Amino acid sequence: MARKISRPLRYRVRRPLAIVGLLLLFVLLRLLASDVSRPSGPESLSEGAYRVQRVVDGDTLLLEGGARVRLIGADTPETVQPNHAVEPYGPEATAYTEQFVHDAGGEVRLQMDRERKDRFDRFLAYVFAGDRMLNEELIRAGLATARTEFDYSESMKRRFRRAEEAAKAAELGIWNSNSP
């Protein structure tokens, strides 16, 4: 009868402890990663005037206080999407938004609609400086497409469609037949 060779106690204890330690390390790293990827802004935002900390891209603003705001109904070409090339007219859309904010003295007025946040936890708003609306101006300049499939005001959808039709007719920006 063969005798079973037993490992010393220290090996029987170390292996489970090492596994538990690795699991705890994995959980800790996952928690830290989720905190980094989560926007660190306020949970709610009301309509009103806000100072812009910076323009993220043509259709996204970062407000002082950390709130990220995505323009309702206007989709500009991408410039900051990881693993994607900068899209044509993306830098122009960003520059247009930067100029809009600059002309407004760095302060914009937000008007909300039914949906308050998008799937990326950004606040959704119409962005104004005086009587000028950034969302509409980007579309009218051919630097954004009108996104009317989402749940927001029908009157705004009509306004954005008219702006897009004008940009197409004038072959501005992304609607230019000579565009890349």
TORVOGU-773904 format. One line per field, with one value per residue: residue number from 1; x, y, z of N, C-alpha, C, O in turn. Coordinates in Angstrom, 2 decimals. Layout:
BEGIN
k = c(NUM, ...)
n_px = c(X, ...)
n_py = c(Y, ...)
n_pz = c(Z, ...)
ca_px = c(X, ...)
ca_py = c(Y, ...)
ca_pz = c(Z, ...)
c_px = c(X, ...)
c_py = c(Y, ...)
c_pz = c(Z, ...)
o_px = c(X, ...)
o_py = c(Y, ...)
o_pz = c(Z, ...)
***
This chain:
BEGIN
k = c(1, 2, 3, 4, 5, 6, 7, 8, 9, 10, 11, 12, 13, 14, 15, 16, 17, 18, 19, 20, 21, 22, 23, 24, 25, 26, 27, 28, 29, 30, 31, 32, 33, 34, 35, 36, 37, 38, 39, 40, 41, 42, 43, 44, 45, 46, 47, 48, 49, 50, 51, 52, 53, 54, 55, 56, 57, 58, 59, 60, 61, 62, 63, 64, 65, 66, 67, 68, 69, 70, 71, 72, 73, 74, 75, 76, 77, 78, 79, 80, 81, 82, 83, 84, 85, 86, 87, 88, 89, 90, 91, 92, 93, 94, 95, 96, 97, 98, 99, 100, 101, 102, 103, 104, 105, 106, 107, 108, 109, 110, 111, 112, 113, 114, 115, 116, 117, 118, 119, 120, 121, 122, 123, 124, 125, 126, 127, 128, 129, 130, 131, 132, 133, 134, 135, 136, 137, 138, 139, 140, 141, 142, 143, 144, 145, 146, 147, 148, 149, 150, 151, 152, 153, 154, 155, 156, 157, 158, 159, 160, 161, 162, 163, 164, 165, 166, 167, 168, 169, 170, 171, 172, 173, 174, 175, 176, 177, 178, 179, 180)
n_px = c(0.85, 0.64, 2.05, 0.61, 1.98, 2.28, 1.99, 3.85, 2.36, 2.63, 2.65, 0.08, -1.45, -0.48, -1.09, -4.03, -4.21, -2.73, -4.32, -6.68, -5.60, -4.87, -7.41, -8.59, -6.93, -7.55, -10.30, -10.04, -8.56, -10.44, -12.47, -11.15, -10.64, -13.25, -14.04, -12.37, -13.22, -15.77, -17.72, -16.90, -18.82, -21.57, -24.61, -27.04, -28.41, -29.55, -31.60, -30.15, -27.57, -24.14, -20.61, -18.20, -15.76, -14.11, -14.09, -14.90, -15.32, -16.88, -19.61, -19.79, -19.47, -17.51, -18.39, -17.65, -17.22, -17.51, -19.56, -20.55, -21.77, -23.85, -24.81, -28.19, -29.69, -27.79, -25.10, -21.77, -18.84, -16.44, -13.67, -12.25, -12.55, -11.51, -9.24, -10.10, -9.84, -9.52, -12.40, -13.43, -14.10, -14.45, -12.46, -13.07, -15.69, -15.26, -13.66, -15.54, -17.40, -15.74, -15.26, -17.86, -18.34, -16.28, -17.08, -19.30, -18.27, -17.43, -19.55, -22.55, -26.04, -28.14, -30.73, -32.97, -34.52, -36.92, -35.42, -32.80, -30.18, -27.66, -26.63, -24.02, -23.88, -23.85, -25.09, -27.93, -28.61, -29.90, -27.85, -27.27, -26.29, -27.13, -29.58, -28.75, -28.46, -26.34, -26.54, -28.29, -26.89, -24.49, -25.51, -26.70, -24.41, -23.30, -21.70, -22.57, -24.82, -28.38, -29.93, -32.70, -34.01, -34.16, -35.72, -36.99, -38.16, -40.60, -40.86, -38.27, -36.99, -38.07, -36.99, -34.25, -34.18, -34.84, -32.60, -30.62, -31.44, -31.01, -28.20, -27.46, -28.51, -26.90, -24.53, -22.70, -19.91, -19.96, -21.73, -20.72, -20.04, -17.48, -16.19, -13.94)
n_py = c(-1.16, 2.11, 4.93, 8.05, 11.09, 13.89, 17.39, 19.96, 21.92, 24.67, 25.10, 24.29, 26.29, 28.68, 28.75, 29.00, 31.50, 33.11, 33.01, 34.24, 36.75, 37.61, 37.73, 39.76, 41.90, 42.09, 42.82, 45.30, 46.76, 46.78, 48.34, 50.79, 51.39, 51.70, 53.98, 55.89, 55.95, 56.90, 59.83, 62.73, 64.63, 66.78, 65.29, 66.26, 68.84, 72.03, 74.19, 77.17, 79.72, 79.01, 78.68, 77.79, 75.38, 74.03, 73.21, 70.10, 68.68, 69.26, 68.93, 68.66, 69.93, 70.88, 71.90, 74.39, 72.99, 70.45, 69.18, 67.44, 68.34, 67.47, 68.37, 68.60, 66.90, 67.57, 66.34, 66.24, 65.65, 63.25, 63.88, 63.16, 60.50, 57.46, 55.23, 55.85, 57.56, 61.10, 62.64, 64.04, 67.50, 67.52, 68.88, 71.49, 71.80, 71.67, 73.96, 75.89, 75.67, 76.39, 79.07, 80.08, 79.83, 81.48, 83.97, 84.33, 85.08, 83.02, 82.07, 80.27, 79.59, 77.06, 75.00, 72.55, 69.40, 66.72, 64.28, 64.00, 63.05, 61.30, 58.02, 57.95, 59.31, 62.05, 65.38, 66.52, 69.15, 72.23, 74.72, 78.04, 81.39, 84.43, 85.10, 83.21, 79.82, 77.21, 74.47, 74.52, 76.33, 74.95, 72.86, 74.31, 75.44, 73.30, 71.67, 69.75, 66.99, 66.73, 65.11, 63.51, 61.34, 60.91, 61.38, 64.29, 67.72, 68.29, 70.67, 71.67, 69.64, 70.08, 72.61, 71.99, 70.24, 72.01, 73.69, 71.86, 71.20, 73.67, 73.85, 71.66, 72.43, 74.63, 73.36, 73.18, 72.59, 69.34, 68.62, 69.43, 68.84, 68.45, 67.50, 65.56)
n_pz = c(0.00, -0.97, 0.45, 1.17, 0.26, 2.09, 1.80, 3.38, 5.98, 5.65, 2.85, 2.16, 3.29, 2.23, -0.57, -0.82, 0.48, -1.23, -3.52, -2.57, -2.00, -4.59, -5.76, -4.19, -4.91, -7.64, -7.49, -6.19, -8.13, -10.21, -9.04, -8.74, -11.44, -12.42, -11.05, -12.19, -14.85, -14.64, -14.96, -13.08, -12.06, -11.05, -9.74, -10.55, -12.66, -13.28, -15.35, -16.65, -16.28, -16.91, -16.39, -18.78, -18.57, -20.38, -23.90, -24.99, -27.38, -30.59, -29.89, -27.14, -23.87, -21.04, -17.95, -15.42, -12.27, -13.08, -14.58, -17.48, -20.62, -23.25, -26.48, -27.39, -30.06, -32.03, -33.81, -34.01, -36.09, -34.92, -32.71, -30.49, -29.87, -28.52, -30.16, -32.72, -35.80, -36.30, -37.47, -40.67, -40.64, -37.93, -36.29, -37.15, -36.25, -33.50, -33.19, -33.94, -31.86, -29.72, -30.42, -30.25, -27.49, -26.55, -27.67, -26.13, -23.77, -22.19, -20.77, -20.81, -21.45, -20.34, -21.56, -20.77, -21.77, -22.15, -21.69, -19.46, -19.24, -21.15, -22.38, -21.62, -19.32, -19.54, -19.29, -21.06, -23.26, -24.68, -25.86, -25.21, -26.09, -25.40, -27.78, -29.50, -30.52, -29.95, -30.74, -33.00, -34.66, -35.27, -36.83, -38.94, -40.05, -41.27, -39.80, -38.14, -37.85, -37.87, -35.30, -35.03, -34.06, -31.39, -28.10, -27.84, -27.91, -30.41, -31.83, -31.73, -33.16, -35.71, -36.19, -36.24, -38.43, -40.51, -40.39, -41.11, -43.71, -44.95, -44.75, -46.31, -48.81, -49.36, -49.50, -47.33, -45.14, -43.91, -45.85, -48.22, -51.54, -52.37, -50.20, -48.12)
ca_px = c(0.00, 1.47, 1.79, 0.34, 2.95, 1.58, 2.78, 3.90, 1.23, 2.84, 2.25, -1.38, -2.04, -0.02, -1.77, -5.33, -4.01, -2.28, -5.50, -7.53, -4.91, -5.01, -8.81, -8.79, -6.22, -8.36, -11.49, -9.60, -8.22, -11.70, -13.15, -10.41, -10.85, -14.61, -14.10, -11.67, -14.00, -17.04, -17.58, -16.92, -19.57, -22.74, -25.66, -28.14, -28.08, -30.79, -31.47, -29.59, -26.27, -22.98, -19.31, -17.61, -14.35, -13.45, -14.83, -14.35, -15.34, -17.91, -20.94, -19.70, -18.83, -17.25, -18.69, -16.99, -17.95, -17.34, -20.66, -20.38, -23.03, -23.92, -25.84, -29.35, -30.07, -26.70, -24.00, -20.61, -17.84, -15.63, -12.26, -11.59, -12.96, -10.34, -9.09, -10.71, -9.20, -10.30, -13.27, -13.46, -14.89, -14.46, -11.73, -13.80, -16.84, -14.71, -13.26, -16.77, -17.93, -14.83, -15.50, -19.18, -18.15, -15.45, -17.93, -20.26, -17.54, -17.22, -20.76, -23.67, -27.30, -28.62, -32.16, -33.11, -35.71, -37.44, -34.32, -31.80, -28.83, -27.50, -26.12, -22.67, -24.07, -23.67, -26.34, -28.38, -29.13, -29.76, -26.86, -27.53, -25.58, -28.13, -30.63, -28.09, -28.42, -25.20, -26.99, -28.82, -25.85, -23.59, -26.23, -26.86, -23.09, -22.84, -20.69, -23.25, -26.06, -29.54, -30.32, -34.10, -34.60, -34.21, -36.92, -36.95, -39.20, -40.90, -40.58, -36.81, -36.65, -38.39, -36.00, -32.97, -34.32, -34.75, -31.19, -29.86, -31.81, -30.31, -26.78, -27.35, -28.76, -25.73, -23.37, -21.76, -19.27, -20.07, -22.61, -20.00, -19.80, -16.03, -15.65, -13.19)
ca_py = c(0.00, 3.31, 5.95, 9.36, 12.08, 15.11, 18.63, 20.64, 22.80, 26.03, 25.15, 24.16, 27.55, 29.77, 28.77, 29.68, 32.91, 33.79, 33.14, 35.27, 38.02, 37.99, 38.12, 41.09, 42.86, 42.23, 43.60, 46.67, 47.39, 47.03, 49.48, 52.00, 51.65, 52.20, 55.35, 56.75, 56.09, 57.55, 61.28, 63.20, 65.87, 66.75, 64.32, 66.95, 70.13, 72.73, 75.17, 78.43, 80.15, 78.28, 78.96, 76.65, 75.15, 73.77, 72.53, 68.75, 68.56, 70.13, 68.80, 68.37, 70.95, 70.59, 73.11, 74.52, 72.12, 69.09, 68.61, 67.32, 68.65, 67.04, 69.13, 67.82, 66.94, 67.93, 65.37, 66.71, 64.61, 62.94, 64.29, 62.65, 59.13, 56.58, 54.22, 56.29, 58.72, 62.34, 62.66, 65.32, 68.60, 67.46, 70.02, 72.73, 71.86, 72.01, 75.37, 76.69, 75.66, 77.20, 80.47, 80.40, 80.00, 82.68, 85.13, 84.45, 85.42, 81.81, 81.70, 79.86, 79.28, 75.72, 74.70, 71.09, 68.83, 65.57, 63.42, 64.83, 62.49, 60.28, 56.74, 58.18, 60.10, 63.48, 66.13, 66.89, 70.52, 73.22, 75.66, 79.38, 82.62, 85.41, 84.42, 82.23, 78.45, 76.49, 73.24, 74.88, 76.97, 73.92, 72.16, 75.26, 75.66, 72.06, 71.06, 68.73, 66.45, 66.81, 63.79, 63.69, 60.07, 60.87, 61.92, 65.70, 68.59, 68.23, 71.98, 71.73, 68.74, 70.80, 73.68, 71.38, 69.73, 73.17, 74.11, 70.87, 71.37, 74.87, 73.51, 70.76, 73.22, 75.48, 72.46, 73.63, 71.61, 67.91, 68.46, 69.93, 67.73, 68.28, 67.08, 64.29)
ca_pz = c(0.00, -1.11, 1.46, 0.61, 0.71, 2.46, 1.74, 4.67, 6.27, 5.14, 1.45, 2.10, 3.73, 1.37, -1.86, -0.72, 0.82, -2.45, -4.38, -1.97, -2.20, -5.99, -5.97, -3.59, -5.76, -8.85, -7.13, -5.92, -9.41, -10.93, -8.41, -9.10, -12.86, -12.64, -10.55, -13.14, -16.08, -14.34, -14.88, -11.70, -12.02, -10.18, -10.08, -11.23, -13.24, -13.62, -16.42, -16.19, -16.81, -16.40, -17.00, -19.47, -18.23, -21.66, -24.95, -25.17, -28.84, -31.15, -29.29, -25.71, -23.05, -19.64, -17.19, -14.12, -11.35, -13.56, -15.36, -18.93, -21.31, -24.65, -27.18, -27.84, -31.47, -32.93, -33.72, -34.78, -36.35, -33.74, -32.65, -29.28, -29.59, -28.48, -31.20, -33.98, -36.41, -36.29, -38.65, -41.38, -40.08, -36.47, -35.72, -37.46, -35.34, -32.18, -33.25, -33.96, -30.49, -28.91, -30.75, -29.69, -26.04, -26.39, -27.95, -25.02, -22.55, -21.40, -20.03, -21.66, -20.76, -20.69, -21.52, -20.80, -22.39, -21.40, -21.25, -18.79, -19.42, -22.17, -21.87, -21.10, -18.10, -19.81, -19.29, -22.40, -23.20, -25.74, -25.32, -25.73, -25.73, -25.84, -28.53, -30.39, -30.01, -30.50, -31.40, -34.31, -35.47, -35.79, -37.90, -40.05, -40.64, -41.89, -38.93, -37.33, -38.41, -36.98, -34.79, -34.66, -33.62, -29.93, -27.47, -27.43, -28.45, -31.84, -32.45, -31.90, -34.26, -36.95, -36.31, -36.62, -39.80, -41.41, -40.40, -41.88, -45.12, -45.43, -44.89, -47.47, -50.03, -49.57, -49.52, -46.30, -44.26, -44.23, -47.02, -49.38, -52.47, -52.51, -48.90, -48.13)
c_px = c(0.90, 1.07, 1.64, 1.36, 2.20, 2.52, 2.80, 2.76, 1.42, 2.46, 0.74, -2.06, -1.68, -0.81, -3.15, -5.19, -3.57, -3.46, -6.43, -6.90, -5.03, -6.44, -9.10, -8.11, -7.02, -9.59, -11.12, -9.27, -9.47, -12.44, -12.46, -10.63, -12.25, -14.75, -13.44, -12.53, -15.33, -16.84, -17.71, -17.60, -20.75, -23.77, -26.82, -27.67, -29.39, -30.53, -30.89, -28.24, -25.14, -21.73, -18.76, -16.15, -13.55, -14.42, -14.15, -14.23, -16.51, -19.25, -20.93, -18.90, -18.57, -17.45, -17.82, -17.84, -17.97, -18.45, -20.30, -21.74, -22.89, -25.06, -26.96, -29.50, -29.00, -25.54, -22.87, -19.66, -16.89, -14.20, -11.53, -11.97, -11.74, -10.39, -9.78, -9.96, -10.11, -11.09, -13.22, -14.49, -15.04, -13.70, -12.44, -15.00, -16.37, -14.32, -14.48, -17.35, -17.05, -15.06, -16.84, -19.05, -17.32, -16.28, -18.94, -19.56, -17.34, -18.44, -21.89, -24.90, -27.78, -30.14, -32.29, -34.39, -36.13, -36.34, -33.23, -30.36, -28.83, -26.89, -24.70, -22.69, -23.75, -25.05, -26.66, -29.01, -29.05, -28.86, -27.03, -26.49, -26.47, -29.25, -30.05, -28.09, -27.31, -25.63, -27.41, -27.74, -24.87, -24.23, -26.32, -25.53, -22.55, -21.77, -21.28, -24.45, -27.16, -29.92, -31.73, -34.77, -34.73, -35.45, -36.68, -38.01, -39.37, -40.61, -39.07, -36.37, -36.92, -37.35, -34.66, -33.04, -34.19, -33.30, -30.35, -30.17, -31.11, -28.83, -26.56, -27.50, -27.56, -24.44, -22.28, -21.17, -19.39, -20.94, -21.95, -19.66, -18.31, -15.37, -14.91, -14.09)
c_py = c(1.23, 4.34, 7.31, 10.34, 13.39, 16.30, 19.25, 21.65, 24.19, 26.15, 25.07, 25.46, 28.68, 29.86, 29.42, 31.16, 33.70, 34.00, 34.22, 36.65, 38.52, 38.43, 39.50, 42.18, 43.13, 43.09, 45.06, 47.41, 47.68, 48.23, 50.79, 52.37, 52.20, 53.62, 56.31, 56.99, 56.80, 59.05, 61.75, 64.56, 65.75, 65.74, 64.97, 68.32, 70.79, 73.69, 76.45, 78.70, 79.40, 78.75, 77.67, 76.55, 74.89, 73.10, 71.19, 68.45, 69.41, 70.08, 68.48, 69.46, 70.41, 71.90, 73.18, 73.76, 70.69, 68.49, 68.59, 67.51, 68.26, 67.81, 68.21, 68.01, 67.30, 66.95, 65.83, 65.54, 64.47, 63.46, 63.65, 61.22, 58.21, 55.54, 54.58, 57.50, 59.94, 62.39, 64.02, 66.27, 68.52, 68.62, 71.36, 72.90, 72.24, 73.48, 76.28, 76.80, 76.50, 78.69, 80.94, 80.70, 81.26, 83.95, 85.39, 84.81, 84.23, 81.35, 81.40, 79.59, 77.92, 75.66, 73.19, 70.69, 67.63, 64.68, 64.31, 64.36, 61.47, 59.02, 56.85, 59.08, 61.59, 64.14, 66.54, 68.27, 71.22, 74.29, 77.01, 80.38, 83.73, 84.67, 83.41, 80.85, 77.68, 75.26, 73.54, 75.48, 75.96, 73.17, 73.05, 75.52, 74.40, 71.36, 70.02, 68.23, 66.59, 65.39, 63.90, 62.41, 59.97, 61.57, 63.34, 66.47, 68.50, 69.57, 72.16, 70.82, 69.41, 71.89, 73.12, 70.82, 70.87, 73.65, 73.15, 70.99, 72.58, 74.59, 72.61, 71.55, 74.10, 74.68, 72.91, 72.45, 70.18, 67.65, 68.96, 68.75, 67.48, 67.84, 65.77, 63.11)
c_pz = c(0.00, -0.07, 0.79, 1.19, 0.92, 2.36, 3.12, 4.77, 5.66, 3.66, 1.30, 2.49, 2.75, 0.06, -1.75, -0.37, -0.42, -3.40, -3.86, -2.18, -3.63, -6.31, -5.39, -4.42, -7.03, -8.58, -6.89, -7.22, -10.23, -10.36, -8.77, -10.56, -13.11, -12.12, -11.53, -14.37, -15.85, -14.28, -13.45, -11.62, -11.09, -10.66, -10.81, -11.70, -13.62, -14.77, -15.84, -16.81, -16.11, -17.11, -17.60, -19.08, -19.50, -22.62, -25.16, -26.66, -29.33, -30.45, -27.79, -24.99, -21.66, -18.89, -15.95, -13.12, -11.83, -14.38, -16.85, -19.58, -22.77, -25.30, -27.64, -29.35, -32.46, -32.73, -34.62, -35.05, -35.15, -33.87, -31.48, -28.94, -29.62, -29.61, -32.51, -34.50, -36.27, -37.59, -39.34, -40.75, -38.56, -35.84, -35.98, -36.53, -33.93, -32.14, -33.24, -32.55, -29.57, -29.15, -30.18, -28.20, -25.77, -26.59, -26.84, -23.71, -21.63, -20.63, -21.02, -20.80, -21.27, -20.58, -21.69, -21.54, -21.56, -20.83, -20.67, -19.02, -20.55, -21.56, -21.33, -19.87, -18.29, -19.76, -20.72, -22.34, -24.56, -25.12, -26.02, -25.26, -26.27, -26.55, -29.52, -29.73, -30.72, -31.28, -32.84, -35.21, -36.05, -36.95, -39.13, -40.77, -41.34, -41.09, -37.99, -38.11, -37.38, -36.58, -34.23, -34.17, -32.11, -29.40, -26.98, -28.21, -29.97, -32.52, -32.65, -33.05, -35.60, -37.22, -36.80, -38.04, -40.81, -41.51, -41.24, -43.38, -45.72, -45.66, -46.10, -48.77, -50.37, -49.66, -48.55, -45.53, -44.75, -45.45, -48.30, -50.28, -52.70, -51.21, -49.02, -47.80)
o_px = c(1.79, -0.11, 2.45, 1.56, 1.56, 3.68, 1.88, 2.27, 0.45, 1.98, 0.17, -3.18, -2.52, -1.17, -3.43, -5.95, -3.99, -3.57, -6.92, -7.60, -5.27, -6.65, -9.76, -8.67, -7.14, -9.90, -11.84, -9.67, -9.54, -12.98, -13.13, -10.80, -12.41, -15.51, -13.91, -12.57, -15.94, -15.91, -18.53, -17.00, -20.91, -23.80, -27.51, -26.68, -30.25, -29.38, -31.11, -27.82, -25.16, -21.77, -18.84, -15.39, -12.47, -15.41, -12.96, -13.18, -17.07, -19.96, -21.95, -17.83, -19.32, -16.77, -17.33, -19.07, -18.38, -18.30, -19.80, -22.73, -21.95, -26.15, -26.70, -29.44, -29.28, -25.07, -22.99, -19.67, -16.59, -13.60, -10.30, -11.74, -11.01, -11.46, -10.03, -9.50, -11.33, -10.54, -12.99, -15.59, -15.71, -14.23, -12.41, -15.29, -17.02, -14.61, -14.46, -17.74, -17.56, -15.06, -16.95, -19.58, -17.64, -16.21, -19.37, -20.20, -17.11, -18.38, -22.14, -24.81, -27.82, -30.74, -31.76, -35.22, -35.74, -36.32, -32.78, -29.43, -29.85, -26.66, -24.23, -21.65, -23.42, -26.05, -25.76, -29.84, -28.27, -29.09, -26.94, -25.89, -26.53, -29.81, -30.80, -27.76, -27.33, -25.12, -26.94, -27.68, -24.45, -23.57, -26.04, -25.52, -21.47, -21.01, -20.57, -25.03, -26.91, -30.20, -31.93, -35.97, -35.35, -36.15, -36.22, -38.66, -38.40, -40.16, -38.65, -35.49, -36.10, -36.91, -34.02, -32.06, -33.53, -32.83, -29.48, -29.27, -30.67, -28.26, -25.59, -26.73, -27.24, -23.36, -21.11, -21.85, -18.98, -20.88, -22.57, -19.07, -17.93, -14.14, -15.20, -13.62)
o_py = c(1.38, 4.55, 7.69, 10.42, 13.91, 16.24, 19.08, 22.16, 24.80, 27.21, 25.70, 25.71, 29.54, 30.96, 30.33, 31.99, 34.84, 35.06, 35.05, 37.61, 39.70, 39.39, 40.32, 43.26, 44.28, 43.99, 45.95, 48.56, 48.73, 49.04, 51.78, 53.54, 53.09, 54.40, 57.44, 58.10, 57.25, 59.53, 61.24, 65.53, 64.73, 65.38, 64.32, 68.87, 70.15, 73.98, 76.77, 78.02, 79.18, 79.17, 76.60, 77.51, 75.45, 72.50, 71.13, 68.02, 70.19, 71.08, 68.06, 69.86, 69.57, 72.89, 72.16, 73.89, 69.79, 67.36, 69.57, 66.91, 68.66, 67.89, 67.15, 69.13, 67.34, 66.77, 65.82, 64.55, 65.45, 63.48, 63.60, 60.78, 58.18, 55.05, 53.69, 58.36, 59.81, 62.21, 65.04, 65.86, 69.36, 69.28, 72.25, 74.01, 73.04, 74.18, 77.34, 77.88, 77.24, 79.49, 82.06, 81.69, 82.03, 84.88, 86.52, 84.85, 84.40, 80.36, 82.17, 79.40, 77.68, 76.18, 72.62, 71.53, 67.51, 64.38, 65.26, 65.16, 60.85, 58.97, 55.94, 59.56, 62.29, 63.54, 66.88, 68.54, 70.85, 74.71, 77.12, 80.24, 83.94, 83.72, 82.81, 80.72, 77.53, 75.02, 72.89, 75.17, 76.09, 72.88, 72.61, 75.78, 74.44, 70.56, 69.46, 68.94, 66.58, 64.56, 64.33, 62.40, 59.03, 62.27, 63.56, 65.91, 68.61, 69.59, 72.75, 71.17, 69.33, 72.07, 73.70, 70.90, 70.72, 73.99, 73.58, 70.89, 72.54, 75.03, 72.78, 71.36, 74.29, 75.24, 73.00, 71.45, 69.85, 66.56, 68.92, 67.77, 66.42, 67.82, 64.96, 61.98)
o_pz = c(0.84, 0.22, -0.06, 2.40, 0.01, 2.78, 3.91, 3.77, 5.20, 3.25, 0.41, 2.05, 2.47, -0.36, -2.52, -0.86, -0.61, -4.01, -4.64, -2.50, -3.86, -7.05, -6.03, -4.60, -7.45, -9.37, -7.34, -7.39, -10.88, -11.11, -9.07, -10.88, -13.95, -12.70, -11.69, -14.89, -16.82, -13.62, -12.69, -11.16, -10.41, -11.84, -11.60, -11.21, -14.23, -15.11, -14.67, -17.74, -14.90, -18.27, -17.00, -19.23, -19.69, -22.22, -25.46, -27.14, -28.57, -30.42, -27.24, -25.43, -21.16, -19.17, -15.47, -13.13, -11.09, -14.86, -17.39, -19.15, -23.45, -24.75, -28.23, -29.86, -33.66, -31.61, -35.85, -34.32, -34.46, -34.95, -31.48, -27.82, -30.61, -29.96, -33.34, -33.74, -36.13, -38.67, -38.68, -40.39, -37.96, -34.94, -35.13, -36.09, -33.25, -31.17, -32.61, -32.11, -28.73, -28.22, -29.69, -27.70, -24.86, -25.79, -26.63, -22.66, -20.43, -19.91, -21.94, -19.58, -22.48, -19.64, -22.65, -21.88, -20.40, -19.64, -21.31, -19.01, -20.85, -20.35, -20.64, -19.42, -17.34, -20.15, -21.49, -21.48, -25.43, -23.99, -27.24, -24.20, -27.49, -26.01, -30.30, -28.56, -31.94, -32.38, -33.78, -36.40, -37.20, -37.95, -40.25, -41.97, -41.93, -41.63, -37.15, -38.93, -36.17, -37.44, -33.09, -33.91, -31.60, -30.13, -25.86, -29.09, -30.72, -33.67, -33.65, -33.82, -36.52, -38.35, -37.67, -38.79, -41.83, -42.60, -41.99, -44.21, -46.87, -46.66, -46.84, -49.71, -51.54, -49.87, -48.91, -45.30, -45.86, -46.02, -49.36, -49.84, -53.19, -51.11, -49.89, -47.76)
***
